[in-house]
């Protein structure tokens, strides 16, 4: 037909009504098709399944009916449910909403999420980073540990999922169905290492992901949890927003790893004037809290106040940011300050 038209172009008359007018193509007219099957892993048996960064991009995800399989989702997710899995090792990358485990047994998980729920699960180990209080229901023999992990793109995925590396409530478990005289959950030993519980994919499946499982390389600070207090002395350290608060907080954490101070909890949140006055007992910090989110650290241990203060001063001096950190100095009020700070954080994060 095209050859015919070209050959007779000098004699062929074409009516304007016979020509279809094509409109311009705009970027917002393009509809990306999403195939739900790309975001479901089901019926895997003795398999290894890997989703690398960029493969999920914040979609909802489902894992179900898998046995004796290793499943790794190294990307950020919207929400995810894991149903009826047995004997599996499952890595779940930063999840903006909830991770819901149901009817799983003898599994091990590494999870980053805003909300964690588990129902009708048994004999499960979870290395967790959860912004809000984790909840279990009708579960037994569940053990929790702190998520200590890193790989290329993980920090970017935290941001895409709107999560902070300092908001990790992994040890503050709420059990909806406690058993009288028993406990359905416990914490993993403090020296538990992820590589002893959780296998990694082969190097050819990981590509250039650069996975690191040692606590010193973890993107998320390793905390001991609110049940691990060993001393009567507590200390609250608060870094105020100045564009470098995260780096200064991580520097202090790294320095104090060489001491007997124990990092129990961390939180990043916004403070209003009234909350700041309750925590600090003064309105002197009302101006600086308006600059942005603050990062709070709870330390425990003999002489932890002195060690925190000296370390914070050294970091502030070396970075030229003096005056943008608060350290408890009175043992009598430190516990109340910590209670006010973290209770306010729990209320804010649950809203």
C-alpha positions in Angstrom: 0.0 0.0 0.0 2.8 2.4 0.9 4.6 1.6 -2.4 1.4 2.3 -4.3 0.9 5.6 -2.6 4.4 6.7 -3.4 4.2 5.6 -7.0 1.0 7.5 -7.7 1.6 10.5 -5.5 1.4 12.9 -8.4 -2.1 11.8 -9.4 -3.7 10.4 -6.2 -6.1 12.8 -4.4 -6.4 12.2 -0.7 -9.3 13.7 1.2 -8.5 15.4 4.4 -11.2 13.3 6.1 -9.3 10.1 5.2 -6.3 11.2 7.2 -6.2 10.4 10.9 -4.9 13.2 13.0 -2.5 12.0 15.7 -2.2 14.1 18.8 1.1 14.9 20.4 2.4 12.4 22.9 3.0 13.7 26.4 4.9 12.1 29.2 1.9 12.2 31.6 -0.1 10.2 29.0 2.2 7.2 29.3 0.7 4.5 31.6 3.1 2.2 33.1 1.7 -1.3 33.3 2.4 -3.2 36.5 2.1 -6.9 36.5 1.0 -8.2 39.9 2.8 -11.5 39.3 6.1 -9.6 39.4 5.4 -8.9 43.1 4.4 -12.3 44.3 6.7 -15.2 45.4 4.7 -18.3 46.0 5.1 -22.1 46.2 8.9 -21.9 46.3 10.3 -25.3 47.4 14.0 -25.6 48.2 14.8 -22.5 46.1 16.8 -19.3 46.3 14.9 -16.2 45.1 16.5 -12.8 44.9 15.0 -9.4 44.1 17.8 -6.8 43.6 17.5 -3.0 44.1 15.2 -1.4 41.5 13.1 -4.6 41.0 10.2 -3.7 43.4 10.3 0.1 43.7 7.8 0.6 46.5 5.1 -1.8 45.3 3.0 -4.1 47.5 4.4 -7.6 47.8 3.2 -11.1 48.8 5.2 -14.1 49.8 3.2 -17.3 50.4 3.2 -21.1 50.6 7.0 -21.4 50.5 9.1 -24.3 52.1 12.8 -24.5 52.9 13.6 -21.6 50.6 15.8 -18.5 50.8 14.1 -15.3 49.8 15.8 -11.9 49.6 14.1 -8.7 48.7 16.8 -6.1 48.5 14.5 -3.2 47.6 12.0 -0.8 49.3 8.4 -2.0 49.5 5.0 -0.5 50.3 3.5 -3.3 52.4 4.1 -7.0 52.5 2.4 -10.1 53.8 4.1 -13.4 54.4 1.7 -16.4 54.7 2.2 -20.1 55.4 5.9 -20.3 55.0 7.9 -23.0 56.7 11.7 -23.5 57.2 12.5 -20.3 55.2 15.0 -17.5 55.5 13.5 -14.3 54.3 15.1 -10.8 53.9 12.6 -7.9 53.6 14.0 -4.5 52.7 12.8 -1.1 53.9 9.0 -1.2 54.0 7.1 2.0 54.2 4.0 0.5 55.7 3.4 -2.9 57.5 5.0 -6.3 57.4 2.5 -8.9 58.3 3.6 -12.5 59.1 0.9 -15.2 59.3 1.1 -18.9 59.9 4.8 -19.1 59.5 7.0 -21.7 61.4 10.7 -22.4 61.8 11.6 -19.3 59.8 14.3 -16.6 60.1 13.6 -13.0 59.1 15.6 -9.8 58.5 13.1 -7.0 58.4 13.0 -3.2 58.1 9.6 -1.6 58.4 7.3 1.0 59.8 4.9 -1.5 61.4 5.5 -5.2 62.3 2.7 -7.7 63.0 2.9 -11.5 63.5 0.0 -13.8 64.0 -0.2 -17.6 64.5 3.6 -18.0 64.1 5.9 -20.3 66.0 9.6 -20.9 66.3 10.6 -17.8 64.4 13.7 -15.6 64.7 13.4 -11.9 63.7 16.3 -9.4 63.3 14.2 -6.3 63.2 14.3 -2.6 62.6 10.8 -1.3 63.3 9.7 2.4 63.8 6.7 1.5 65.9 6.0 -1.1 68.6 6.1 -4.6 67.1 2.9 -6.6 67.8 2.5 -10.4 68.0 -0.7 -12.4 68.4 -1.3 -16.1 69.0 2.5 -16.7 68.6 5.0 -18.9 70.4 8.8 -19.2 70.6 9.4 -15.9 68.8 12.9 -14.4 69.3 13.9 -10.8 68.4 17.2 -9.2 67.7 18.4 -5.9 66.4 18.7 -5.5 62.6 22.4 -5.0 61.9 23.0 -5.1 58.2 24.2 -3.0 55.2 24.5 -3.1 51.5 24.7 -0.7 48.5 21.5 1.3 48.1 20.1 0.5 51.6 20.4 4.1 52.8 18.6 5.3 49.7 15.9 2.7 50.3 15.4 3.9 53.9 14.7 7.4 52.5 12.4 6.1 49.8 10.4 4.3 52.5 10.3 7.4 54.7 12.1 5.6 57.5 14.9 6.8 59.8 17.8 4.6 60.8 17.4 5.9 64.4 13.8 4.8 64.8 14.1 1.2 65.8 11.7 -0.1 68.4 12.7 -3.8 67.9 12.8 -4.9 71.5 9.6 -3.2 72.8 7.2 -6.1 71.9 3.5 -6.0 72.6 1.8 -9.5 72.9 -2.0 -9.4 72.4 -2.3 -12.9 73.7 0.1 -13.4 76.6 0.2 -16.9 78.2 -0.1 -16.9 82.0 3.1 -17.9 83.6 4.9 -18.1 80.2 6.4 -15.7 77.6 5.7 -16.1 74.0 8.7 -14.1 72.9 12.3 -13.5 74.1 15.3 -11.5 72.9 18.1 -13.2 71.1 21.5 -13.2 72.9 23.3 -9.9 72.8 26.2 -11.5 70.9 24.0 -13.2 68.3 25.4 -12.6 64.9 23.2 -12.5 61.8 25.5 -14.7 59.7 25.1 -17.5 62.3 21.4 -17.5 61.8 20.8 -16.3 58.3 22.6 -17.5 55.1 23.4 -15.1 52.3 22.9 -15.7 48.5 25.9 -16.7 46.4 28.1 -13.9 45.1 26.8 -14.3 41.6 23.3 -13.6 42.7 24.3 -10.6 44.8 26.2 -8.9 42.0 27.7 -5.6 43.3 25.4 -5.4 46.3 28.3 -5.4 48.8 26.4 -7.0 51.7 27.9 -6.5 55.2 26.5 -8.2 58.3 28.9 -7.1 61.1 27.4 -4.6 63.6 30.2 -2.1 63.0 29.3 -1.8 59.3 25.5 -1.7 60.0 23.6 1.3 58.6 21.2 0.9 61.6 22.9 1.6 65.0 23.1 -1.6 67.1 21.0 -1.1 70.2 20.6 -3.4 73.2 17.0 -2.8 73.8 15.0 -1.3 76.7 15.2 -4.6 78.7 19.0 -4.6 78.9 19.7 -1.9 81.5 22.6 -3.0 83.7 23.4 0.1 85.7 21.5 2.7 87.7 23.0 5.6 85.7 21.2 6.8 82.6 22.0 9.5 80.1 20.1 11.2 77.4 22.0 12.7 74.5 20.1 14.9 72.0 21.5 16.2 68.7 19.8 19.2 67.2 19.3 19.7 63.5 22.1 21.6 61.8 22.6 19.5 58.6 25.2 17.3 60.3 23.2 15.8 63.3 23.2 12.3 61.9 26.9 12.2 61.2 27.6 13.6 64.7 25.3 11.1 66.4 26.9 8.2 64.5 30.3 9.5 65.5 29.4 9.5 69.1 27.9 6.0 68.9 31.1 4.7 67.3 33.4 6.4 69.9 31.3 5.1 72.8 31.5 1.5 71.4 35.0 1.5 72.9 33.7 2.1 76.4 31.4 0.3 78.9 28.5 2.6 77.9 25.5 0.6 76.5 23.3 2.2 73.8 19.8 1.1 74.6 17.5 3.1 72.3 17.6 5.7 69.6 14.9 8.0 68.1 14.6 10.8 65.5 11.6 13.0 65.8 10.2 16.5 65.8 9.8 18.3 69.1 7.2 21.1 69.8 7.9 23.8 72.4 5.8 22.1 75.2 7.5 18.7 74.6 10.9 20.3 74.6 10.2 22.1 77.9 9.0 18.8 79.5 12.2 17.0 78.4 14.8 19.7 79.1 13.0 21.4 82.0 13.6 24.7 80.3 12.5 26.8 77.3 16.1 27.5 76.4 15.9 24.9 73.6 12.7 26.0 72.0 14.5 27.9 69.2 16.8 25.1 68.2 14.1 22.4 68.1 12.3 24.4 65.4 15.3 23.7 63.0 14.2 20.2 62.3 14.1 16.7 63.7 16.3 15.9 66.7 18.1 12.6 67.3 18.0 11.2 70.9 20.1 8.4 72.3 19.6 6.6 75.6 22.8 5.3 77.3 23.2 3.2 80.3 26.3 2.3 82.3 28.6 3.4 85.1 29.9 6.9 84.5 27.9 7.1 81.2 27.1 10.8 81.8 30.7 11.8 82.0 31.7 9.6 79.0 28.8 10.9 76.9 29.6 14.5 77.8 33.3 14.3 77.1 32.7 12.5 73.8 30.0 14.9 72.7 32.3 17.9 73.5 35.2 16.4 71.5 32.9 15.8 68.5 31.4 19.3 68.7 34.8 20.9 69.0 36.2 18.9 66.0 33.2 19.8 63.8 32.8 23.3 65.0 29.2 22.7 66.0 29.3 23.4 69.7 26.0 24.2 71.4 23.9 21.8 69.2 24.0 18.8 71.5 22.4 18.2 74.9 23.7 15.7 77.4 22.1 14.9 80.8 24.1 16.0 83.7 21.9 15.2 86.7 21.3 11.5 87.5 18.2 12.4 89.5 16.4 13.8 86.4 18.0 11.8 83.6 15.5 8.9 83.8 12.6 11.3 83.8 14.0 13.1 80.7 14.5 9.7 78.9 10.9 8.7 79.8 9.5 12.0 78.5 11.6 11.9 75.3 10.8 8.3 74.3 7.1 8.4 75.4 6.7 11.5 73.2 8.4 9.7 70.4 6.1 6.6 70.7 3.0 8.9 70.5 4.3 10.8 67.5 5.3 7.7 65.5 2.0 6.0 66.2 0.0 8.9 64.8 
